[in-house]
């Protein structure tokens, strides 16, 4: 079987958008080809945000699929994680363990404008898609490598996950309980932060390429991303030494009302005065014991006890009106259903319906600050667009048929 010969491109090549694409030409990355061979969260979410900005993203999966499909809450052949971070992509199922599959993956990689992978160091070279090999043929390629600990060094081959990284990067200590117990943040924070840094670095590399400076090997690690995420706390630790758990001002906490909970805080004297007016507490303003934040922190338990007793006497709506009138820092403690009902969320259209097979539409929040938008599309089944992608990327019908017959490529059954 012959595979197409791939020609070179000048900087920032733009390819015709596939027929099924709903990307507006005005989106910044419309026409950009991204080959996403990553799995899990950090790489896939990076690619998905670039999709939101107009790129044609091809999600390459092995026959068993991205491991992220099988983690957490499931709907059919997807998890919530898999849906969230792969929505809109086109799915190609390719078995790169065979010589023919490996060759095909290499051919596709040499057509991509951006390749995203998050294998352990050395794996990309074994399957023929390492940066050095591809850049020799495609010097304009933007190649994104995401790893746990970096490409070399004593921990380069250590297994990494979000929980491992939260522990190893001090994120758990940053989220410690008031009695000093390290706690995992209840989001996949290490992976998500890495994805966001990866998007920024990839965009910068594409800008560099557009200015005629060639391709770039963008290298990120979860460890580095988590350190960058905590730069303020790390600097504060270097200045002050031991980190103190808990709030840095008083009052500052979550308090019960008659029918809910409110977060209420004051960060400086002016904000404390506003709170005193909202609560009709002129005696607090006149008390030298509450004259500044340091004094209030020293008497935090007493202050919080009095505030808690007062807030329990009325409803959340009552206190929200009083606090808002004085411009006090406060918010209801909301769950996800409450967030969807938030008046400002409705005003902004924060959640859009994502039509994903297997159930009703799902609420989807786009990445913020992106110019324009494209219609949301479902996350693909394994190999849902295999034939379509290979046709768009230059393979003949006969070649595609041969790959399918050999089991190198798989095409998912199309929905009836």
TORLOMI-366679 format. One line per 3 residues: number of its first residue (from 1); for each residue z, y, x negated of C-alpha. Coordinates in steps of 0.05 Angstrom, whole numbers, plus 5000, padded with zeros to 4 digits. Each point is the difference from the previous one (the first is absolute). Layout:
% TORLOMI-366679
NUM) Z,Y,X | ... $
% end
This chain:
% TORLOMI-366679
1) 5000,5000,5000 | 4982,5068,4973 | 5045,5061,5007 $
4) 4973,5071,5002 | 4997,5041,4936 | 5043,5062,5007 $
7) 4976,5066,4972 | 5043,5057,4974 | 5017,5065,5034 $
10) 5014,5071,4980 | 5069,5029,5013 | 5028,4997,5071 $
13) 4945,4958,5032 | 4999,5003,5075 | 4971,4940,5037 $
16) 4972,5001,5070 | 5055,4986,5050 | 4996,4931,5033 $
19) 4974,4998,5071 | 5068,4983,5028 | 5035,5058,4965 $
22) 5030,5056,5042 | 5014,5044,4939 | 4977,5071,5007 $
25) 4957,5025,4942 | 5048,5059,4997 | 5057,4954,4977 $
28) 5011,5007,4925 | 4987,4927,4981 | 4944,4984,5050 $
31) 4950,4954,4966 | 5050,4978,4946 | 5002,4925,4989 $
34) 5068,4969,4988 | 5011,4927,4983 | 5072,4984,5018 $
37) 5020,4934,4968 | 5074,5016,5003 | 5051,4967,5045 $
40) 5066,5019,5032 | 5016,5074,5007 | 4991,5047,4940 $
43) 4926,4986,4988 | 4979,4988,5072 | 5035,5064,5025 $
46) 4968,5041,4944 | 4931,4973,5022 | 5016,5011,5074 $
49) 5017,5074,4989 | 4934,5008,4963 | 4967,4967,5061 $
52) 5032,5054,5043 | 4965,5051,4956 | 4932,4969,5013 $
55) 4991,4944,4949 | 4967,4934,5016 | 5055,4951,4980 $
58) 4984,4926,4992 | 5062,4957,5003 | 4987,4937,4957 $
61) 5045,4941,5017 | 5004,4928,4977 | 4993,4946,5054 $
64) 5075,5000,5013 | 5000,5076,5008 | 5042,5056,4973 $
67) 5073,4976,4993 | 5020,5061,5040 | 4971,4968,5062 $
70) 5058,4951,5003 | 5060,5046,4990 | 5043,5030,5054 $
73) 4981,5011,5073 | 4936,4962,5018 | 4943,5009,5049 $
76) 4949,4944,4995 | 4972,4996,4929 | 5031,5067,4981 $
79) 5069,5027,4986 | 5020,5071,5017 | 4997,5013,4925 $
82) 4929,4973,4996 | 4977,5041,5059 | 5032,5064,4976 $
85) 4971,4999,4930 | 4931,4970,5015 | 4978,5035,5064 $
88) 4927,5020,4998 | 4979,4960,4940 | 4943,4950,5001 $
91) 5021,4929,4983 | 4965,4955,4949 | 5026,4930,4986 $
94) 4981,4977,4931 | 5027,4942,4959 | 5000,5027,4928 $
97) 5029,4935,4971 | 4931,4970,4994 | 4949,5024,4948 $
100) 4951,5023,5054 | 5055,5038,5037 | 5024,5031,4936 $
103) 4929,5022,4983 | 4991,5030,5070 | 5065,5038,4995 $
106) 4978,5029,4934 | 4934,5021,5029 | 5033,5035,5058 $
109) 5050,5034,4953 | 4942,5030,4961 | 4975,5033,5064 $
112) 5067,5030,5020 | 5018,5073,4988 | 5074,4981,5001 $
115) 5033,4932,4989 | 5073,4990,5018 | 5039,4939,4975 $
118) 5074,4983,4994 | 4999,4935,4962 | 5049,4984,4945 $
121) 4974,5020,4931 | 4945,4953,4977 | 4978,4973,5068 $
124) 4943,5050,5010 | 4971,4980,4932 | 5003,4926,5019 $
127) 4958,5011,5062 | 4951,5047,4965 | 5019,5067,5030 $
130) 5042,5032,4945 | 4989,5074,4986 | 4971,4991,4930 $
133) 4947,4951,5024 | 4980,5041,5060 | 5001,5068,4967 $
136) 4952,4976,4947 | 4948,4994,5055 | 5027,5054,5047 $
139) 5029,5057,4958 | 5008,5041,5063 | 5046,4950,5033 $
142) 5069,5021,5024 | 5043,4938,4990 | 5070,4998,5029 $
145) 5051,4950,4972 | 5067,4995,5034 | 5054,4955,4971 $
148) 5075,4991,5005 | 5020,5021,4930 | 4936,5022,4964 $
151) 4945,4965,4962 | 5041,4984,4937 | 5071,4998,4975 $
154) 5058,4952,5007 | 4998,5001,5077 | 4925,5002,5010 $
157) 4996,4929,5028 | 5065,5002,5039 | 4993,4988,5075 $
160) 5011,5062,5041 | 5010,5015,5074 | 5025,5059,5038 $
163) 5071,4974,5002 | 4999,4982,4926 | 4974,5069,4983 $
166) 5051,5036,5043 | 5054,4965,4960 | 4968,5008,4932 $
169) 4980,5073,5008 | 5069,5024,5026 | 4974,5014,5071 $
172) 5056,4955,5027 | 5051,5042,4963 | 4969,5064,5027 $
175) 5012,4970,5069 | 5070,4975,4986 | 5054,5001,5053 $
178) 5058,5050,4996 | 5042,4946,4967 | 4946,4990,4946 $
181) 4966,4936,5025 | 4925,5000,4982 | 4956,4993,5061 $
184) 4926,4986,5009 | 4963,5056,5036 | 4975,4972,5066 $
187) 4927,5014,4985 | 4952,4971,4950 | 5012,5063,4960 $
190) 4980,4976,4931 | 4932,4975,5024 | 4987,5059,5046 $
193) 5017,5051,4946 | 4954,4965,4951 | 4943,5001,5051 $
196) 5008,5075,5010 | 5001,5014,4925 | 4939,4954,4993 $
199) 4961,5040,5052 | 5015,5065,4964 | 4981,4971,4932 $
202) 4936,4969,5028 | 4980,5066,5033 | 5012,5036,4934 $
205) 4957,4948,4964 | 4944,5009,5050 | 5004,5076,4990 $
208) 4996,4990,4925 | 4940,4954,5010 | 4966,5051,5045 $
211) 5006,5052,4945 | 4961,4954,4954 | 5055,4971,4958 $
214) 4987,4927,5018 | 5043,4945,5027 | 5074,4988,4991 $
217) 5048,4942,4997 | 5057,5021,5046 | 5062,4960,4982 $
220) 5063,5002,5042 | 5063,4958,5003 | 5052,4995,5055 $
223) 5054,5013,4948 | 4968,5066,4979 | 4987,5021,5072 $
226) 5072,4987,5019 | 5024,5041,4941 | 4954,5058,5018 $
229) 5024,4996,5072 | 5072,5010,4976 | 4987,5054,4948 $
232) 5049,5049,5032 | 5057,4950,5003 | 4985,4976,4929 $
235) 5003,5071,4973 | 5064,5013,5040 | 5030,4937,4970 $
238) 4982,5024,4930 | 5035,5066,5013 | 5061,4976,5037 $
241) 5010,4928,4978 | 5025,4951,5053 | 4965,5007,5067 $
244) 5043,5015,5060 | 4982,4962,5063 | 4993,5035,5066 $
247) 4982,5071,5023 | 5005,5060,4955 | 5023,5049,5054 $
250) 5049,5002,5057 | 4995,4992,5057 | 4943,4951,4992 $
253) 4996,4936,5040 | 4982,4963,5063 | 5046,5011,5059 $
256) 5006,4968,5069 | 4989,5042,5062 | 5017,4980,5070 $
259) 4933,4963,5006 | 4968,4995,4931 | 5004,5020,4928 $
262) 4983,5064,4962 | 4991,5014,4926 | 5034,5067,4987 $
265) 5007,5036,4933 | 5010,5066,4965 | 4975,5009,4929 $
268) 5027,5070,4985 | 5047,5054,5027 | 4948,5031,5046 $
271) 4985,4933,5032 | 5074,4985,5007 | 5009,5067,5036 $
274) 4944,4982,5048 | 5034,4934,5015 | 5066,5035,5013 $
277) 4967,5046,5050 | 4964,4942,5035 | 5066,4962,5006 $
280) 5041,5062,5018 | 5044,4990,4939 | 5015,5070,4973 $
283) 5064,4973,4970 | 4960,4958,4951 | 4964,5062,4975 $
286) 5066,5036,4989 | 5033,4941,4964 | 5000,5008,4924 $
289) 5001,4923,4996 | 4928,5002,5024 | 4977,5060,4960 $
292) 4946,4963,4959 | 4967,4932,4995 | 5047,4976,4945 $
295) 5060,5015,5044 | 4968,4968,5060 | 4983,4938,4960 $
298) 5073,4994,4978 | 5020,4999,5073 | 4940,4961,5025 $
301) 5039,4947,5037 | 5040,5051,5040 | 4939,5042,5016 $
304) 4960,4939,5021 | 5057,4974,5044 | 5004,5066,5038 $
307) 4924,5004,5007 | 4995,4928,5024 | 5054,5011,5053 $
310) 4965,5061,5027 | 4929,4970,5002 | 5024,4939,5039 $
313) 5019,5045,5058 | 4929,5018,5021 | 4930,4970,5003 $
316) 4949,5003,4945 | 4957,5047,5043 | 5058,5048,5007 $
319) 5013,5003,4926 | 4926,5003,4981 | 4994,5063,5043 $
322) 5061,5032,4968 | 4980,4981,4929 | 4928,5021,5009 $
325) 5022,5068,5027 | 5035,5014,4934 | 4946,4967,4956 $
328) 5048,4947,4975 | 4972,4941,4960 | 5003,4941,5048 $
331) 4959,4944,5030 | 5008,4943,5048 | 5004,4932,4967 $
334) 4937,4967,5027 | 4971,4930,4999 | 4925,4988,4999 $
337) 4994,5003,5076 | 5036,5066,5000 | 4955,5025,4944 $
340) 4938,4984,5042 | 5031,5040,5057 | 5018,5059,4955 $
343) 4969,5064,5030 | 4973,5021,4932 | 4972,4932,4986 $
346) 4962,5003,5065 | 4977,5071,4986 | 4973,4979,4931 $
349) 4969,4936,5025 | 5042,4966,4946 | 4984,4930,5025 $
352) 4931,4976,5017 | 4983,4934,5035 | 4974,4947,4952 $
355) 4961,4947,5037 | 5019,4936,4963 | 4978,4933,5030 $
358) 5055,4956,5029 | 5038,5050,5042 | 5005,5072,5025 $
361) 4983,5059,4955 | 5051,5016,4946 | 5027,5069,4981 $
364) 4971,5023,4934 | 5020,5060,4958 | 4947,5025,4952 $
367) 5015,5026,4931 | 5015,5075,5008 | 4960,5058,4974 $
370) 4931,4967,5001 | 4940,5043,5018 | 4965,4975,5062 $
373) 5008,4930,5026 | 4962,4937,5016 | 5009,4953,5058 $
376) 5053,4948,4987 | 4976,4929,4994 | 5035,4933,4999 $
379) 5022,4964,4937 | 4948,4946,4987 | 5007,4925,5008 $
382) 4991,4960,4936 | 4926,5005,4985 | 4984,5037,5065 $
385) 4944,5041,4967 | 4979,4954,4943 | 4927,4995,5018 $
388) 4995,5074,5018 | 5033,5023,4935 | 4957,4956,4956 $
391) 4938,5025,5035 | 5020,5072,4991 | 5016,4987,4927 $
394) 4931,4972,4985 | 5001,4924,5008 | 4942,4966,5035 $
397) 5008,4959,5063 | 4983,4937,4961 | 5052,5015,4947 $
400) 5053,5013,5053 | 4983,4936,5037 | 5006,4961,4935 $
403) 5068,5030,4985 | 5025,4985,5070 | 4974,4928,4997 $
406) 5035,4989,4933 | 5066,5027,5027 | 5001,5056,4948 $
409) 4998,5052,5055 | 5028,4990,5070 | 4981,5037,5063 $
412) 5052,5004,5056 | 4978,4982,5069 | 4981,5062,5038 $
415) 5040,5014,5063 | 4966,4981,5064 $
% end
